[in-house]
Amino acid sequence: MTILQSNSPTNLEFNPRHPSFNLIDSLKKDWHGDSAFRTAWYNALSMLFPIGEKFFIDSVLHFKKEITDPKLLNEIKNFQGQEAIHRLQHQQYNELLCELRGYDLEAFEKPLRKRMSWVQKNLSPRRRLAGTAAAEHLTAIMAHRMLTKKDSFIDADQNIAKLWYWHGIEETEHKSVAYDVYCAVGGTIHERRRALLVSTFFLYKDVFRNIYLILKKDGKLWNLKEWMSGFKFMFITPGVIPHMIIPWLKYFRKSFHPWNMDNRHLIKQWEDGHFDNPSETVSY
């Protein structure tokens, strides 16, 4: 008798997509409403993904041999496929961005690469998987915020917005894979709670370090207007931080599961083309 290890919705199916984006003209400029800070926020996030996605894939695949549920095994396969394409798309994004704007890609990647090397050597496979499950929760709640509000990409270049919407949809589709694997191999509540605290700290530390490097290179590090705009972006409109607090806290519940928040309607909206124009995005 097969033990059910996947707790995603019974009829949820997802597969890797192979999109194509033309970003050359878009990445040359401050593509998010001519705002250096808002543009830097997304560009800084992108710098983390190629190395981060590889870590996530490796952490999950380490335990694949312990998974017996055909549904979860299929989800692991498609999780790997989606994350691999995310790596490729964001590596291309990052290399093109650095080429067009004179940023030093190695300056962004070296500290993260060094820390991931330390983690691989010093943390157990299950702790690495706990970190992956926590990081996937962070990306899933950021994606949910981005996909449910009308203000995420108003005034932004729509070529780049389409890339971020696609990424957000796939993070939504596979948001429980690492978590279900973690639970299946005996992950504890204490360990996953601690992992979220650590992952959250390093996410924001890394993003703001990258923002610092970007704004410094652009000559806008001490531009008060940009930092006021950034504060508004982070805490007021669209309010990146406040809208994440409650979903973030839910991870500490004993009964937590990523699909307790069933937002499959967002996948359907995206597939139906409702994100082609940000004014058409339906808010729930």
TIZA-503575 format. One record per residue (C-alpha): residue number from 0; residue in one letter; x, y, z. Coordinates in nm, 4 decimals. Each point is the difference from the previous one (the first is absolute). Example, Ala and Ser with C-alpha at 12.3 -4.5 7.8 and 13.67 -1.06 7.14 Angstrom:
2
ATOM  lumdren  lomar         u         v         w
ATOM        0      A    1.2300   -0.4500    0.7800
ATOM        1      S    0.1370    0.3440   -0.0660
This chain:
284
ATOM  lumdren  lomar         u         v         w
ATOM        0      M    0.0000    0.0000    0.0000
ATOM        1      T    0.1422    0.3365   -0.1062
ATOM        2      I    0.0241    0.2605    0.2751
ATOM        3      L   -0.1252    0.3405   -0.1125
ATOM        4      Q    0.2797    0.2527    0.0449
ATOM        5      S   -0.1256    0.2806   -0.2215
ATOM        6      N   -0.2560    0.2310    0.1616
ATOM        7      S   -0.0539    0.2261   -0.2994
ATOM        8      P   -0.3524    0.0191   -0.1492
ATOM        9      T   -0.0992   -0.3268   -0.1614
ATOM       10      N   -0.0595    0.1495   -0.3436
ATOM       11      L    0.3050    0.2301    0.0004
ATOM       12      E    0.2255   -0.0676   -0.2972
ATOM       13      F    0.2911    0.2105   -0.1197
ATOM       14      N    0.2853   -0.0307   -0.2448
ATOM       15      P    0.3058    0.2039   -0.0960
ATOM       16      R   -0.0651    0.2712   -0.2564
ATOM       17      H    0.2541    0.1367   -0.2442
ATOM       18      P   -0.0763    0.3707   -0.0403
ATOM       19      S    0.2004    0.2504   -0.1986
ATOM       20      F    0.0487    0.3637    0.0994
ATOM       21      N    0.1561    0.2855   -0.1924
ATOM       22      L    0.1531    0.2161    0.2729
ATOM       23      I    0.2839    0.1871   -0.1705
ATOM       24      D   -0.1758    0.3347   -0.0405
ATOM       25      S   -0.1780   -0.0368    0.3339
ATOM       26      L    0.3003   -0.0709    0.2231
ATOM       27      K    0.1932    0.3000   -0.1297
ATOM       28      K   -0.2149    0.2338    0.2070
ATOM       29      D   -0.1691    0.0361    0.3369
ATOM       30      W   -0.2789   -0.2181   -0.1289
ATOM       31      H   -0.2382    0.0260    0.2957
ATOM       32      G   -0.1667    0.3402   -0.0393
ATOM       33      D    0.3376    0.1745   -0.0406
ATOM       34      S    0.0624   -0.0786    0.3680
ATOM       35      A    0.3574   -0.1002    0.0776
ATOM       36      F   -0.1013   -0.1628    0.3306
ATOM       37      R   -0.2946   -0.2048   -0.1301
ATOM       38      T    0.2065   -0.1110   -0.2972
ATOM       39      A    0.2907   -0.0882    0.2309
ATOM       40      W   -0.2302   -0.2019    0.2283
ATOM       41      Y   -0.0979   -0.2428   -0.2760
ATOM       42      N    0.3458   -0.0033   -0.1578
ATOM       43      A    0.1506   -0.0739    0.3423
ATOM       44      L   -0.2384   -0.2917    0.0487
ATOM       45      S    0.0874   -0.1378   -0.3409
ATOM       46      M    0.3680   -0.0076    0.0948
ATOM       47      L   -0.0788   -0.2560    0.2717
ATOM       48      F   -0.1923   -0.2483   -0.2099
ATOM       49      P    0.2544   -0.1924   -0.2086
ATOM       50      I    0.2046   -0.1120    0.3009
ATOM       51      G   -0.3035   -0.0287    0.2253
ATOM       52      E   -0.2021   -0.2117   -0.2427
ATOM       53      K    0.2870   -0.2465   -0.0383
ATOM       54      F    0.0184   -0.0346    0.3768
ATOM       55      F   -0.3753   -0.0656    0.0158
ATOM       56      I    0.0151   -0.2683   -0.2685
ATOM       57      D    0.2955   -0.1762    0.1635
ATOM       58      S   -0.1626    0.0113    0.3446
ATOM       59      V   -0.3192   -0.1655   -0.1230
ATOM       60      L    0.1647   -0.2558   -0.2289
ATOM       61      H    0.2213   -0.1225    0.2855
ATOM       62      F   -0.3102   -0.1627    0.1534
ATOM       63      K   -0.1658   -0.1224   -0.3175
ATOM       64      K    0.0925   -0.3615    0.0774
ATOM       65      E   -0.2064    0.0194    0.3206
ATOM       66      I   -0.3175    0.1055   -0.1799
ATOM       67      T   -0.2420   -0.2764   -0.0981
ATOM       68      D   -0.3122    0.1992   -0.0899
ATOM       69      P   -0.0286    0.0132   -0.3828
ATOM       70      K   -0.1741    0.3374    0.0182
ATOM       71      L    0.2780    0.1598    0.2039
ATOM       72      L    0.2663   -0.1627   -0.2180
ATOM       73      N   -0.1620    0.1557   -0.3064
ATOM       74      E   -0.0185    0.3350    0.1775
ATOM       75      I    0.3704   -0.0244    0.0874
ATOM       76      K    0.0801   -0.0604   -0.3663
ATOM       77      N   -0.2008    0.3006   -0.1129
ATOM       78      F    0.1303    0.2143    0.2867
ATOM       79      Q    0.3512   -0.0791   -0.1206
ATOM       80      G   -0.0955    0.0890   -0.3564
ATOM       81      Q   -0.1628    0.3294    0.0923
ATOM       82      E    0.2828    0.1082    0.2298
ATOM       83      A    0.2620   -0.0906   -0.2613
ATOM       84      I   -0.1710    0.2272   -0.2535
ATOM       85      H   -0.0280    0.2760    0.2611
ATOM       86      R    0.3767   -0.0293    0.0496
ATOM       87      L    0.0619    0.0315   -0.3720
ATOM       88      Q   -0.2365    0.2934   -0.0541
ATOM       89      H    0.1338    0.1981    0.2949
ATOM       90      Q    0.3615   -0.0747   -0.0867
ATOM       91      Q   -0.0648    0.1444   -0.3440
ATOM       92      Y   -0.1838    0.2936    0.1587
ATOM       93      N    0.2873    0.0662    0.2407
ATOM       94      E    0.2773   -0.0293   -0.2567
ATOM       95      L   -0.1829    0.2283   -0.2421
ATOM       96      L   -0.0770    0.2516    0.2744
ATOM       97      C    0.3642    0.0144    0.1090
ATOM       98      E    0.1202    0.0337   -0.3585
ATOM       99      L   -0.2428    0.2818   -0.0785
ATOM      100      R    0.0441    0.1973    0.3218
ATOM      101      G    0.3594   -0.0732    0.0953
ATOM      102      Y   -0.0690   -0.1977    0.3177
ATOM      103      D    0.2461   -0.2595    0.1287
ATOM      104      L   -0.1805   -0.3355    0.0001
ATOM      105      E    0.2708   -0.1614    0.2108
ATOM      106      A   -0.0519    0.2606    0.2730
ATOM      107      F   -0.3629   -0.1106    0.0262
ATOM      108      E    0.0611   -0.3739   -0.0178
ATOM      109      K    0.3217   -0.0559    0.1951
ATOM      110      P   -0.1342    0.0479    0.3570
ATOM      111      L   -0.3019   -0.2210   -0.0689
ATOM      112      R    0.2139   -0.2677   -0.1634
ATOM      113      K    0.2347    0.0039    0.2986
ATOM      114      R   -0.2861   -0.0370    0.2485
ATOM      115      M   -0.1622   -0.2812   -0.1969
ATOM      116      S    0.3329   -0.1818   -0.0007
ATOM      117      W    0.0172    0.0345    0.3793
ATOM      118      V   -0.3567   -0.1251    0.0363
ATOM      119      Q    0.0708   -0.3053   -0.2149
ATOM      120      K    0.2998   -0.0910    0.2135
ATOM      121      N   -0.1354    0.0764    0.3462
ATOM      122      L   -0.3750   -0.0594    0.0068
ATOM      123      S   -0.1744   -0.3344   -0.0194
ATOM      124      P   -0.2045   -0.0858   -0.3100
ATOM      125      R   -0.3224    0.0363    0.1978
ATOM      126      R    0.0936    0.3443    0.1279
ATOM      127      R    0.0779    0.1030   -0.3565
ATOM      128      L   -0.3408   -0.1322   -0.1028
ATOM      129      A   -0.1618    0.1945    0.2858
ATOM      130      G    0.1673    0.3134   -0.1356
ATOM      131      T   -0.1311   -0.0782   -0.3464
ATOM      132      A   -0.3558   -0.0527    0.1256
ATOM      133      A    0.0205    0.3317    0.1858
ATOM      134      A    0.1404    0.1850   -0.3005
ATOM      135      E   -0.2721   -0.1485   -0.2199
ATOM      136      H   -0.2563    0.1354    0.2453
ATOM      137      L    0.1543    0.3466   -0.0297
ATOM      138      T   -0.0050   -0.0086   -0.3792
ATOM      139      A   -0.3554   -0.1344    0.0015
ATOM      140      I   -0.1373    0.2778    0.2202
ATOM      141      M    0.1888    0.2639   -0.1987
ATOM      142      A   -0.1475   -0.1490   -0.3170
ATOM      143      H   -0.3493    0.0016    0.1507
ATOM      144      R    0.0325    0.3684    0.0897
ATOM      145      M    0.1274    0.0830   -0.3465
ATOM      146      L   -0.2732   -0.1946   -0.1775
ATOM      147      T   -0.2998    0.1121    0.2037
ATOM      148      K    0.0538    0.3765    0.0103
ATOM      149      K   -0.0412    0.2419   -0.2892
ATOM      150      D    0.2895    0.2227    0.1012
ATOM      151      S    0.3009   -0.2319   -0.0248
ATOM      152      F    0.0938    0.0889   -0.3571
ATOM      153      I   -0.1982    0.3112   -0.0845
ATOM      154      D    0.2347    0.2300   -0.1956
ATOM      155      A    0.2498   -0.2848   -0.0386
ATOM      156      D    0.1366   -0.1269   -0.3294
ATOM      157      Q   -0.2363   -0.2786   -0.0994
ATOM      158      N    0.2690   -0.2178   -0.1589
ATOM      159      I    0.1631   -0.0382    0.3410
ATOM      160      A   -0.3328   -0.0162    0.1836
ATOM      161      K   -0.0900   -0.3057   -0.2089
ATOM      162      L    0.3167   -0.1760    0.1172
ATOM      163      W   -0.0812    0.0691    0.3623
ATOM      164      Y   -0.3640   -0.1090   -0.0388
ATOM      165      W    0.1120   -0.3258   -0.1607
ATOM      166      H    0.2478   -0.0633    0.2795
ATOM      167      G   -0.2627    0.0806    0.2627
ATOM      168      I   -0.2515   -0.2406   -0.1542
ATOM      169      E    0.2468   -0.2881    0.0023
ATOM      170      E    0.1059    0.0757    0.3578
ATOM      171      T   -0.3695   -0.0257    0.0860
ATOM      172      E   -0.0418   -0.3306   -0.1814
ATOM      173      H    0.2885   -0.1759    0.1742
ATOM      174      K   -0.0155    0.1799    0.3349
ATOM      175      S   -0.0582   -0.3160    0.2054
ATOM      176      V    0.2511   -0.2378   -0.1592
ATOM      177      A    0.2995    0.0699    0.2249
ATOM      178      Y   -0.2294    0.0221    0.3025
ATOM      179      D   -0.1642   -0.3368   -0.0702
ATOM      180      V    0.3374   -0.1646   -0.0523
ATOM      181      Y    0.1210    0.1549    0.3264
ATOM      182      C   -0.2995   -0.1392    0.1896
ATOM      183      A    0.0351   -0.3401   -0.1676
ATOM      184      V    0.3594   -0.0421    0.1196
ATOM      185      G   -0.0738    0.0877    0.3619
ATOM      186      G    0.0485    0.3758    0.0092
ATOM      187      T   -0.0955    0.1574    0.3314
ATOM      188      I   -0.2115    0.3056    0.0748
ATOM      189      H    0.2812    0.1590    0.2019
ATOM      190      E    0.2465   -0.0453   -0.2838
ATOM      191      R   -0.2287    0.1522   -0.2635
ATOM      192      R   -0.0838    0.2975    0.2227
ATOM      193      R    0.3665    0.0709    0.0598
ATOM      194      A    0.0709   -0.0380   -0.3709
ATOM      195      L   -0.2569    0.2684   -0.0861
ATOM      196      L    0.1605    0.2480    0.2388
ATOM      197      V    0.3440   -0.0640   -0.1461
ATOM      198      S   -0.1203    0.0007   -0.3616
ATOM      199      T   -0.1909    0.3260    0.0484
ATOM      200      F    0.3031    0.1702    0.1514
ATOM      201      F    0.2283   -0.1004   -0.2844
ATOM      202      L   -0.2551    0.0776   -0.2714
ATOM      203      Y   -0.0356    0.3620    0.1055
ATOM      204      K    0.3686    0.0323    0.0839
ATOM      205      D    0.0951   -0.1188   -0.3484
ATOM      206      V   -0.2641    0.2051   -0.1807
ATOM      207      F    0.0943    0.3247    0.1729
ATOM      208      R    0.3693   -0.0684   -0.0518
ATOM      209      N   -0.0710   -0.0365   -0.3721
ATOM      210      I   -0.2146    0.3151    0.0002
ATOM      211      Y    0.2914    0.1829    0.1619
ATOM      212      L    0.2373   -0.1173   -0.2751
ATOM      213      I   -0.2455    0.0944   -0.2745
ATOM      214      L   -0.0815    0.3465    0.1303
ATOM      215      K    0.3665    0.0703    0.0712
ATOM      216      K    0.0942   -0.0891   -0.3577
ATOM      217      D   -0.2883    0.2116   -0.1318
ATOM      218      G    0.1124    0.2986    0.2068
ATOM      219      K   -0.3267    0.0066    0.1957
ATOM      220      L    0.1059   -0.1490    0.3317
ATOM      221      W   -0.0409    0.3312    0.1835
ATOM      222      N   -0.3037    0.1164   -0.1947
ATOM      223      L   -0.2582    0.0804    0.2689
ATOM      224      K   -0.2843   -0.0033   -0.2507
ATOM      225      E    0.0804   -0.3575   -0.0991
ATOM      226      W    0.0125   -0.1209    0.3602
ATOM      227      M   -0.3300    0.1730    0.0793
ATOM      228      S   -0.1472   -0.1683   -0.3061
ATOM      229      G    0.1498   -0.3269    0.1205
ATOM      230      F   -0.1537    0.0392    0.3457
ATOM      231      K   -0.3404    0.0631   -0.1587
ATOM      232      F    0.0459   -0.3049   -0.2249
ATOM      233      M    0.0980   -0.2255    0.2899
ATOM      234      F   -0.2484    0.1133    0.2641
ATOM      235      I   -0.2882    0.1967   -0.1560
ATOM      236      T   -0.0758   -0.0531   -0.3712
ATOM      237      P    0.0209   -0.2748   -0.1112
ATOM      238      G    0.1249   -0.0802    0.3517
ATOM      239      V    0.2231   -0.3026   -0.0545
ATOM      240      I    0.0687   -0.0605    0.3707
ATOM      241      P   -0.3403    0.0496    0.1699
ATOM      242      H   -0.1811   -0.2305   -0.2415
ATOM      243      M    0.2450   -0.2822    0.0753
ATOM      244      I   -0.0234    0.0076    0.3796
ATOM      245      I   -0.3115   -0.2116    0.0547
ATOM      246      P    0.0875   -0.2688   -0.2609
ATOM      247      W    0.3530   -0.0053    0.1433
ATOM      248      L   -0.1294   -0.0563    0.3544
ATOM      249      K   -0.2243   -0.2860   -0.1119
ATOM      250      Y    0.3121   -0.2090   -0.0649
ATOM      251      F    0.0422   -0.0285    0.3796
ATOM      252      R   -0.3313   -0.1790    0.0466
ATOM      253      K    0.0208   -0.3723    0.0767
ATOM      254      S   -0.2721   -0.0613   -0.2592
ATOM      255      F    0.1672    0.2067   -0.2735
ATOM      256      H    0.0072   -0.1199   -0.3579
ATOM      257      P    0.0703    0.2209   -0.3058
ATOM      258      W   -0.3305   -0.0972   -0.1588
ATOM      259      N   -0.2011    0.1118    0.3036
ATOM      260      M   -0.0097    0.3137   -0.2143
ATOM      261      D   -0.1519   -0.1402   -0.3170
ATOM      262      N    0.0753    0.2564   -0.2707
ATOM      263      R   -0.0331   -0.2162   -0.3090
ATOM      264      H   -0.2344    0.2632   -0.1430
ATOM      265      L    0.3096    0.2135   -0.0661
ATOM      266      I    0.1449   -0.2695   -0.2235
ATOM      267      K   -0.3258   -0.0090   -0.1961
ATOM      268      Q   -0.0087    0.3799   -0.0311
ATOM      269      W    0.3560    0.0036   -0.1337
ATOM      270      E   -0.0697   -0.2803   -0.2463
ATOM      271      D   -0.3061    0.1931   -0.1196
ATOM      272      G    0.2145    0.3065   -0.0723
ATOM      273      H   -0.1158    0.2273    0.2795
ATOM      274      F    0.3549    0.1077    0.0837
ATOM      275      D    0.0818    0.1318   -0.3454
ATOM      276      N   -0.1122    0.3406    0.1236
ATOM      277      P    0.0505    0.0763    0.3705
ATOM      278      S   -0.3278    0.1925    0.0168
ATOM      279      E   -0.1788   -0.3283   -0.0758
ATOM      280      T    0.1469   -0.1832    0.2998
ATOM      281      V   -0.2804   -0.1203    0.2244
ATOM      282      S    0.0478    0.0660    0.3718
ATOM      283      Y   -0.1224   -0.2466    0.2632
